[in-house]
Amino acid sequence: MLTLEAFHALLGAFLLFAAARDLGARRRATAAFWAILAAAFLGGGAIQAGVAHGVRWPAQAMGVGVLALGALASRARSRGGDSTAAPVAARMSGLRLFGPALAIPLVTLVLALAAPWLRWHGAPLLDTRQPALVALGLACVAAFVAALRATHATPAAGLREGHRLLDALGWAVLLPMLLATLGSVFAATGVGDSIARLVAVLIPVESRLACLAAFALGMVLFTVVMGNAFAAFPVIMAGIGLPLLVLRHGAHPAVLGSIGMLTGYCGTLLTPMAANFNIVPAVLLELPDPYGVIRAQWPTALALLAVNLLLMAALVFR
Amino acid sequence: MNDWPLLGVAVVVVGFALKRNPALAVVVAGVVSALAAGMSVGDLLALLGTSFVSNRALLLMALTLPVIGLLERHGLRERARDGITALRGLTLTRFLAGYLGLRQLLSMLGLTNVAGHAQTVRPLVAPMSEAAAERDAGALDDGERAQVRALAAATDNVGLFFGEDVFVALGAVLLIQGFYAQHGIELQPLAIALWALPTALAAFAIHVLRIARFERRLRRRHAADARRAHDGVADGGSADADA
């Protein structure tokens, strides 16, 4: 059975390749950054197995690595200019280039949908717990092979282009993982409980509509503060969504989670904290007003917030 | 009960407000919350390490980078640009509505990195939006030009955010599924993703209506300016004749 661990190892190898090239170019901080991240992917399975068997030192070593990643992040800065390297001279037909590009989503989609039927002697071929992610990994490998065939490039040249983009993204590539980690810390230290208690004091918890409004506004406000709906979601979910709406008032978890996250996205459209979406493009487009993009999108965000509130009120309590 | 871990939230707010590196602010916030909760250093490090590796699937999108990098080097973006430039007769509203729909569909397929502010908006969508607006309304002043560009960037954001949540294998849906799994509720990713569709449709409708209203106002203002300028030219002409 093909599990996600194989693709974690593949990504770890790619990150090591990036670290080695950055080290060769004497970008030591960037090299250390990718090397630590590679360790999380190459050793992740062992770390989790160790914790399950009561061996904590590998996880603690990784914890030191996380602190180091935070410290290195500002020095392993993204080198944006490199992401727009000039194309090679030879003009290629569009179709041959679009094929491999579209192969990633199409192969992912087909494999993810077909996973339950892909069996060999009764055993599933793809990990049934996370078929979509395993499908994505397989699709990337398939698309890479197709791209190499289409461009007649060597595998090493392909990895070098990948490394160019990885360095251009820099610490931004890490932020989702770090924010998810912060969410776990907030959950373990009872931040969600604190917020839930504050909310419980402020709103009549026996009213499910009041809880729903507090949940939606909490998602928006927390996202505005954190700049990221991913960071707000676990906190507001643990504080309001799960205890008050799902457990107390019997809300539908899938509907609440999905539309709740989208309610957070309304906050993302409103906040300068979401710099890569709202501030960076203002710089890129040479707008005189750094908040020009937010000014262009806040009416859409507020209208969608109203839509989400109505949708949740209608769909969540069935 | 101990409310001091809320300090971690304050650290993130201050970190962003002072424009410190976001990754650093997030790590420091985690440490502050854990210490404020009275956690030992050993427990803190184990918690950080365990949470970090158990969320590593969020970075799996990096496997797409060699493919995209290679294709870009061989002119993927230039080919796409040629293809879009060849489409004539597009008004600002039609063009941006088309981009919005395409961006939403691509995000739904997990292709969030195909487009973006650096990759498509700056070289492609913003100049094409300006060109479409100028062709139909007349020359834009600096303020209007900035408004059109900002609208193009906003359109990219709306398309990305309100399409992404429908894709089953990336980011948001996995975060939702992971959260519930941690708390003993097992959900299929598809069951979560489907509920994002109504909002995705509403996002498209609302934003397209706003773009159309912007274009209508722009045209009306320029039509009024043109009439006034026309009258002005006529006055100026008679003044010249008098002189």
Contacts between the chains, C-beta under 8 A, distances in Angstrom:
chain1	res1	chain2	res2	distance
A	4	B	57	6.6
A	4	B	60	8.0
A	7	B	60	6.4
A	7	B	63	6.6
A	8	B	56	6.3
A	8	B	57	7.9
A	8	B	60	7.8
A	10	B	63	6.8
A	11	B	59	6.8
A	11	B	60	6.5
A	11	B	62	5.9
A	11	B	63	5.7
A	14	B	62	7.1
A	14	B	63	7.3
A	14	B	65	8.0
A	14	B	66	7.2
A	15	B	62	7.7
A	37	B	59	7.7
A	40	B	52	6.1
A	40	B	53	5.3
A	40	B	56	5.7
A	41	B	56	6.0
A	41	B	59	7.7
A	43	B	53	7.8
A	44	B	53	4.0
A	44	B	56	5.4
A	47	B	49	6.4
A	47	B	50	7.1
A	47	B	53	5.1
A	48	B	50	7.3
A	48	B	53	6.2
A	48	B	54	6.6
A	51	B	46	7.3
A	51	B	50	5.5
A	56	B	42	7.3
A	56	B	46	4.9
A	58	B	49	7.5
A	59	B	45	7.4
A	59	B	46	4.5
A	59	B	49	3.9
A	59	B	50	4.8
A	59	B	53	7.7
A	60	B	42	6.2
A	60	B	45	4.0
A	60	B	46	5.0
A	60	B	49	6.0
A	61	B	45	7.9
A	61	B	49	6.9
A	62	B	48	7.4
A	62	B	49	3.1
A	62	B	50	7.6
A	62	B	52	6.2
A	62	B	53	6.0
A	63	B	44	6.8
A	63	B	45	3.1
A	63	B	46	6.1
A	63	B	47	7.1
A	63	B	48	3.8
A	63	B	49	3.7
A	63	B	50	8.0
A	63	B	52	7.6
A	64	B	45	6.1
A	64	B	49	7.8
A	65	B	49	7.1
A	65	B	52	7.8
A	66	B	27	6.4
A	66	B	48	4.6
A	66	B	49	6.4
A	66	B	52	5.0
A	67	B	27	6.2
A	67	B	31	7.4
A	67	B	45	8.0
A	67	B	48	7.3
A	69	B	23	6.9
A	69	B	27	7.1
A	70	B	23	5.6
A	70	B	24	4.8
A	70	B	26	7.1
A	70	B	27	2.9
A	70	B	28	6.8
A	71	B	24	6.9
A	71	B	27	7.8
A	73	B	21	5.1
A	73	B	22	8.0
A	73	B	23	3.5
A	73	B	24	5.5
A	74	B	20	7.8
A	74	B	21	3.8
A	74	B	23	7.6
A	74	B	24	5.8
A	80	B	118	7.0
A	83	B	118	6.5
A	84	B	118	7.3
A	85	B	72	7.8
A	85	B	73	6.4
A	87	B	72	7.1
A	87	B	73	5.8
A	87	B	74	6.2
A	87	B	75	4.1
A	87	B	77	7.7
A	87	B	78	6.0
A	88	B	73	6.0
A	88	B	74	6.0
A	88	B	75	7.4
A	90	B	74	7.5
A	91	B	75	6.4
A	92	B	74	5.4
A	92	B	75	5.9
A	92	B	79	7.5
A	93	B	79	7.8
A	94	B	79	3.7
A	94	B	80	7.4
A	94	B	82	7.5
A	94	B	83	6.4
A	97	B	71	5.2
A	97	B	74	6.1
A	97	B	75	6.8
A	97	B	76	4.7
A	97	B	79	5.8
A	98	B	76	7.4
A	98	B	79	7.5
A	100	B	67	6.1
A	100	B	71	6.2
A	101	B	67	7.2
A	101	B	68	7.1
A	101	B	71	5.4
A	101	B	76	6.3
A	101	B	111	7.9
A	101	B	114	7.0
A	104	B	64	5.8
A	104	B	67	6.5
A	104	B	110	7.3
A	104	B	111	7.0
A	105	B	106	7.7
A	105	B	109	3.5
A	105	B	110	5.2
A	105	B	111	5.1
A	106	B	109	7.6
A	108	B	109	7.8
A	108	B	110	6.1
A	108	B	169	5.9
A	109	B	109	6.7
A	112	B	168	6.2
A	112	B	169	6.3
A	130	B	57	7.3
A	132	B	168	4.6
A	132	B	169	3.6
A	132	B	189	5.8
A	133	B	57	5.7
A	133	B	60	6.1
A	133	B	169	5.5
A	133	B	174	7.5
A	135	B	169	6.7
A	136	B	60	6.3
A	136	B	61	7.9
A	136	B	63	7.4
A	136	B	110	6.9
A	136	B	169	4.7
A	136	B	170	7.6
A	137	B	60	6.6
A	137	B	63	6.1
A	140	B	63	3.9
A	140	B	64	5.5
A	140	B	67	6.4
A	141	B	63	7.8
A	143	B	64	7.7
A	143	B	67	4.7
A	144	B	66	5.6
A	144	B	67	5.1
A	144	B	70	7.8
A	147	B	66	7.9
A	147	B	67	5.1
A	147	B	70	4.9
A	147	B	71	5.7
A	148	B	70	7.3
A	150	B	71	7.9
A	150	B	74	7.8
A	151	B	70	5.9
A	151	B	71	7.4
A	151	B	73	7.8
A	151	B	74	4.8
A	153	B	70	5.9
A	153	B	74	7.8
A	157	B	70	7.3
A	158	B	66	4.7
A	158	B	67	7.6
A	158	B	69	7.4
A	158	B	70	4.6
A	159	B	66	5.5
A	160	B	69	8.0
A	161	B	65	7.9
A	161	B	66	6.1
A	161	B	69	3.1
A	161	B	70	4.6
A	161	B	72	7.4
A	161	B	73	5.2
A	162	B	65	4.0
A	162	B	66	3.1
A	162	B	67	7.7
A	162	B	68	7.9
A	162	B	69	4.8
A	162	B	70	7.5
A	163	B	65	7.9
A	163	B	69	7.8
A	164	B	69	5.7
A	165	B	65	4.5
A	165	B	68	6.5
A	165	B	69	4.5
A	165	B	72	8.0
A	166	B	62	6.5
A	166	B	65	5.6
A	171	B	21	6.7
A	171	B	22	7.6
A	171	B	23	4.6
A	173	B	59	6.8
A	173	B	62	6.3
A	174	B	23	5.8
A	174	B	59	7.5
A	175	B	22	5.9
A	175	B	23	5.9
A	175	B	26	7.2
A	176	B	55	8.0
A	176	B	58	4.5
A	176	B	59	7.4
A	176	B	171	6.7
A	177	B	52	6.4
A	177	B	55	5.2
A	177	B	56	6.6
A	177	B	58	5.0
A	177	B	59	5.7
A	178	B	23	5.6
A	178	B	26	4.6
A	178	B	27	6.4
A	178	B	52	7.7
A	179	B	26	5.9
A	180	B	51	7.2
A	180	B	55	3.9
A	180	B	58	6.1
A	180	B	175	6.7
A	181	B	26	7.8
A	181	B	30	6.4
A	181	B	48	6.3
A	181	B	51	4.3
A	181	B	52	4.8
A	181	B	55	6.1
A	182	B	8	7.4
A	182	B	12	7.7
A	182	B	26	5.1
A	182	B	29	5.9
A	182	B	30	4.9
A	182	B	33	8.0
A	184	B	47	7.0
A	184	B	51	3.6
A	184	B	54	7.9
A	184	B	55	7.6
A	185	B	8	7.1
A	185	B	30	4.2
A	185	B	33	5.4
A	185	B	34	5.7
A	185	B	47	6.3
A	185	B	48	7.1
A	185	B	51	6.8
A	186	B	5	7.1
A	186	B	8	6.5
A	186	B	9	7.8
A	186	B	33	6.1
A	187	B	182	8.0
A	188	B	34	7.5
A	188	B	37	7.7
A	188	B	39	7.9
A	188	B	47	5.8
A	189	B	5	3.9
A	189	B	8	7.4
A	189	B	33	4.7
A	189	B	34	5.8
A	189	B	36	7.2
A	189	B	37	3.7
A	189	B	39	6.9
A	190	B	1	7.2
A	190	B	2	6.8
A	190	B	5	5.9
A	190	B	37	6.6
A	191	B	5	4.9
A	191	B	6	6.0
A	191	B	8	6.5
A	191	B	9	6.7
A	191	B	33	6.3
A	193	B	1	7.1
A	194	B	1	7.4
A	194	B	3	4.7
A	194	B	5	6.8
A	194	B	6	5.5
A	195	B	6	7.7
A	197	B	1	7.3
A	225	B	9	7.1
A	225	B	12	7.2
A	225	B	13	5.4
A	226	B	9	7.9
A	226	B	12	5.7
A	226	B	13	8.0
A	226	B	16	7.9
A	227	B	16	5.9
A	227	B	22	7.4
A	229	B	172	7.7
A	230	B	171	7.2
A	230	B	172	7.3
A	230	B	175	5.7
A	231	B	12	7.6
A	231	B	26	7.9
A	233	B	175	6.2
A	233	B	176	7.2
A	233	B	179	6.8
A	234	B	175	7.7
A	234	B	179	5.6
A	237	B	179	5.6
A	238	B	179	7.9
A	238	B	183	8.0
A	242	B	183	6.0
A	246	B	185	7.7
A	253	B	180	5.7
A	253	B	185	5.4
A	253	B	187	6.3
A	254	B	187	5.4
A	254	B	191	4.6
A	254	B	192	5.0
A	254	B	195	5.8
A	255	B	195	4.9
A	257	B	176	3.9
A	257	B	179	7.2
A	257	B	180	6.7
A	257	B	187	7.6
A	257	B	192	5.8
A	257	B	195	8.0
A	258	B	165	6.5
A	258	B	173	7.8
A	258	B	176	6.6
A	258	B	192	4.9
A	258	B	193	7.1
A	258	B	194	7.8
A	258	B	195	3.7
A	258	B	196	4.9
A	259	B	195	6.0
A	259	B	196	7.3
A	259	B	198	7.9
A	259	B	199	6.2
A	261	B	165	5.9
A	261	B	172	5.2
A	261	B	175	7.6
A	261	B	176	6.1
A	261	B	196	7.8
A	262	B	161	7.7
A	262	B	162	6.7
A	262	B	165	5.7
A	262	B	196	6.0
A	262	B	199	4.6
A	265	B	161	4.2
A	265	B	162	6.7
A	265	B	165	7.5
A	268	B	157	7.8
A	268	B	161	6.3
A	269	B	154	7.7
A	269	B	157	6.1
A	269	B	158	7.2
A	269	B	161	7.0
A	273	B	16	4.6
A	275	B	16	8.0
A	275	B	22	7.5
A	276	B	117	8.0
A	277	B	117	7.7
A	277	B	157	5.1
A	277	B	160	7.8
A	278	B	157	7.4
A	280	B	117	6.3
A	281	B	117	3.9
A	281	B	121	6.4
A	281	B	122	7.8
A	281	B	153	4.0
A	281	B	156	7.6
A	282	B	150	7.3
A	282	B	153	7.3
A	284	B	117	5.4
A	284	B	118	6.2
A	284	B	121	7.3
A	284	B	122	4.8
A	284	B	153	8.0
A	285	B	117	7.8
A	285	B	121	7.1
A	285	B	122	6.2
A	285	B	126	5.6
A	285	B	146	7.8
A	285	B	149	4.3
A	285	B	150	7.1
A	285	B	152	7.6
A	285	B	153	6.0
A	286	B	149	7.9
A	287	B	146	5.0
A	287	B	149	6.3
A	287	B	150	5.8
A	288	B	142	7.6
A	288	B	146	5.9
A	289	B	146	7.2
A	292	B	146	6.0
A	292	B	147	7.7
A	292	B	149	7.8
A	292	B	150	4.1
A	293	B	150	5.1
A	293	B	153	4.6
A	293	B	154	5.7
A	293	B	157	7.3
A	295	B	150	6.7
A	296	B	147	7.0
A	296	B	150	3.9
A	296	B	151	4.9
A	296	B	153	7.0
A	296	B	154	4.0
A	297	B	154	3.6
A	297	B	157	6.1
A	297	B	158	6.5
A	299	B	210	6.1
A	300	B	154	7.1
A	300	B	158	5.8
A	300	B	203	7.2
A	300	B	206	5.6
A	300	B	207	4.9
A	300	B	210	5.9
A	303	B	206	4.7
A	304	B	162	7.4
A	304	B	199	6.7
A	304	B	202	6.3
A	304	B	203	5.7
A	304	B	206	6.3
A	307	B	198	8.0
A	307	B	199	6.5
A	307	B	202	4.4
A	307	B	206	7.4
A	308	B	199	5.9
A	311	B	198	5.6
A	311	B	199	6.6
A	315	B	195	7.4
